[in-house]
Amino acid sequence: MTDVARQLLELLDIEQLEVDLFRGIGSGGETTTRIFGGHVIAQALMAAYRTVPDRTCHSLHAYFMRPGDPSIPVIYQVDRARDGGSFTTRSVVAIQHGKQILNLSASFHVEEEGWDYQHD
């Protein structure tokens, strides 16, 4: 793994606090007072993945509620909405200052043999 890839994974890493509860460090860069939205989405997806063994995310929807504050950690609360035979659904709420800053819904699917599609 390259140093850049390692640094990216460290930047997006989250800490598990309890079952379905995680904490991530927000990063807005040196010249901003807000967290980059893609950073919050990536950490929310990582929190969801930590509750889903052996499945791949195939659908994701995210809604920004408020700007994030890079000076404090972000709390990620995962709701295990559904664990089915082939599909798993998770909802993640990102929280700062006691308020939601992001809502994310993700659907995961068991890898199956099937058709491969590629445009030539």
C-alpha positions, 0 to 999 in steps of 0.5 A, spaced: 500 500 500 502 506 498 503 512 503 498 516 500 493 510 500 495 509 507 494 516 509 487 516 506 485 510 510 487 513 516 484 520 515 477 516 514 478 511 519 473 511 525 473 509 532 467 504 535 465 507 541 459 502 543 455 497 538 453 501 532 456 507 535 462 510 532 466 516 532 470 520 526 475 526 526 472 531 521 477 534 516 475 541 513 482 542 510 486 548 513 482 554 510 475 552 511 470 552 517 466 546 515 467 539 514 468 536 507 461 533 505 465 527 502 469 526 508 462 525 512 459 520 507 465 516 507 466 515 514 458 514 515 459 508 510 465 505 513 460 505 520 455 502 516 460 497 513 463 495 520 456 492 522 455 488 515 459 482 514 461 479 507 456 484 503 458 489 498 454 496 498 450 496 491 446 503 493 447 509 497 443 515 498 446 521 503 442 527 505 446 533 508 442 536 514 447 542 516 454 543 515 459 539 519 464 543 524 471 540 523 474 542 530 470 536 533 469 529 532 463 526 528 458 521 532 455 516 527 449 512 530 448 506 525 441 503 525 440 496 523 434 497 519 434 490 515 438 483 515 435 479 510 438 473 506 441 476 500 440 484 502 442 488 508 440 495 509 443 500 514 441 507 516 447 512 519 446 518 522 452 523 523 451 528 529 455 534 532 453 539 537 447 534 538 444 535 531 444 531 525 449 533 520 447 527 515 443 522 514 445 516 510 441 510 507 445 504 504 443 497 501 448 491 501 448 485 497 451 478 498 456 477 492 453 472 487 454 469 480 451 472 475 452 476 468 458 481 467 456 487 463 461 491 460 460 497 454 465 496 449 
